[in-house]
Amino acid sequence: MKIMVAAALLLGLSSYAEAQPGRRFYIDAGWQFNGVVGNDFATGGSGWGAYAEGGYYVLPRIAVGAFASFNTNNDYIPRQTYYYSDGSALTTDAVNSIYQVPFGATLRYRLGWKTFQPYAEAKLGANYAREYIYLPDGTARDSQWGFYVSPEVGFTWHPFHKNNLGFQFAVYYSYATNRSEAFSLNGINNVGFKLGLSF
């Protein structure tokens, strides 16, 4: 029994030592493509986005960290006539726009720790959103805060053996509780992908 316990401890220590090559932290940053879905205000996808995140591996496969990103989605509304209850009417085109800045904490689980590192990640935090309607002769807007949650899967690839520089690709879904009565927005659903550098 003592031999089995000693062998298990040695195996665990050797696995732990092998699992810690290089740095135990990561920094990822890059470009983000985001699509807003599930609402009538803005439905298009846009590449006007960026992200940055970092974390520390408290265990060989599990890291905790922080993130921040932003994206803007615009939806062009063709020229049409709007009728109001007082008998007036307005004929115009418009652009609906949603600007979002989510930030918060991350929990990452990586499936490997060598050159190629697939991972799954969960994000929790806050989301600041501002909605606009751009008209030729004016702008209407609203803004609010909401709770933000996002699952993500992706990988980092570090092909250069002499330094920690690598590449990242990930896909994600996110939901924020932001609500706007003015623009009939009841929560914000996003899907997208990101391409960046990993350090």
N, C-alpha and C positions, 0 to 999 in steps of 0.2 A: 504493500500500500504506500509506504514511504517513497519507494522508487517511482511509482506512478505519479504521486503528487509532485515530486522533484522534477520529473520529466515534463509534466504539464506546465510547471512554473518556468522551466527553461524554454519551452516552446513558446509560451506567451511572451516572455521577455525578448526572445529573438525576433518574434513577429513585430513586437512594438518597436524594437530598434530598427528593423528593416523598414518600418512604416514611416520613419521620420527623416528621410533624406532631404537635404536642402532646408528651405524656410518652412515655418509652420504657419505663415500668414499668406494671404493673397490680396491682390488689388486688381479689379477688373474695371474697364471703362471703355466706352465706345458709342456707336450709333445705334439708334433704336427706331424700328418701324412699328407704328401703333395703329390699330383699327378700333374704332368705337362701334359697338354693335348693340342691338336691342333697344333702340330708342328712335324717335322720329325727328330729333333736333339735328343731330349730325351723325351721318352713317358712313362716312368715307374713311379710308386709310391714308396715312401720311408718314413720310420719312423725316418730319421736322421733330426729331427727338434725340435725346442723349441720356446716358446713364453712367453712374459710378457706384462701385460698392467695394467693400473690403471686409475681411474677416480673419479670425484666428482659430486654428484647429486645436481645440481643447482636448480632443481625442484624435487618433490617427485618421478617422473618417468623418468626424463631426466638427463643424466650425460654427461659431457664432459671429455676427458682424452687423454692419449697418449699410444702408443703401439710400440713394437719392436719384431721381430722374425727372425728366420733363418731356412733354410732348404736346403738340398742337395739331388738332384735326379740323379741317375746313370742309364745308359742304355748300356748294353753289346752288342757289335756288333760282330757277329761271324766272323771267318776267311774268308777273301775274297781277290780278286785281284783287285787293282785299276790301271787303265791305264791312262797315262798322255800324253799331246799333243806332248811332245818331244820324244815319243817312249818308255819311261821308264815305268816300272811297279813295284808295291809294293804289296806283299801278306802278310797280317797281320790281327790280330783281334784288337779290340780297345774298349775303354770305353768312352762314351760321358757323360759329367757331367755338371750340372747346379747348381751353388751355389747362393742363393738369401738372401738378408738381407733387408726386407722392414721395414719401421718405419714411424711414423707420428701421426696424431690426430684421435680421435674416437668421435663418437656421439652415445650414447646408450639410448634406450627406453625400460624400463622394464614394463612388464604387471602386476607384483605383487611385493610386498615388504616384504612378510613374509618369511617363511622357504623356499618355492619353488619360484624361481624368473625367469620365462621365459623372454627372451629379444630379441630384434632385434638391430643390430649395423651396423654402416657404418664407414669404415676406409678410410682415404685419406692421402697420403704422398709420399715418395720417395722409390725407389727400386734400390738397388745396386745389380748387377748380374755379375757373372763371369762364362764363359763357358770354358770347357776343352775338349780336345781329348787326352786321354792317350793311347800311343802306347808303344810297348815293348822297343823301342830305343829312345823315346823322347815324348815331350808334346807340343801341340799347345793350345793357349788360347786367349781369348778376354774378355774384361770387359767394362761395360757401366752403366750409370744411366738412370732411367726412372721414369715416374709418375705412382703411384700405387693407385688403388681403389679396395675396397673389401666390399661386403655385407656379413653379418654373422647373423645366428640365433642360439640360444642356451638357456641354463638355468644354473643357479647356485642353489645349494641345500645346505642349512645350517641346518643340523639335530641336531646340538649341541646347546642347549639353553644357555649355560653359556659362550660361546665365539662365535666369528664371523667366526670360521673356517668352511669351507664347500668344496664342490666339483663343478667342472664346466665341461660341455660338450657342444660342439658347432660344427657346420658344416659351411663351408664358400666356396665362390668362389672369386677369385681375378684376376685382369688383370693389367699387367705392360707394359708400352710402350717401354721397352728395345728392341733394335734392333742390330743385328750383321750381317753385310754383309759377314763376313768370314765364318759363320756357317749357313747362310740362316735362321736366326731367326728374325721373324717380330712380335714382341710382345710376352709376356709370359702369358699364361692362366694357372691358378692353381685351383684345387679343393681339399678339404681335410677336416679333422676333428681334433679336439683337446680335450685332457683330461687333467685336471689339478686341482689345489687347488684354492680356493677362500677365500680371507681374508676380 
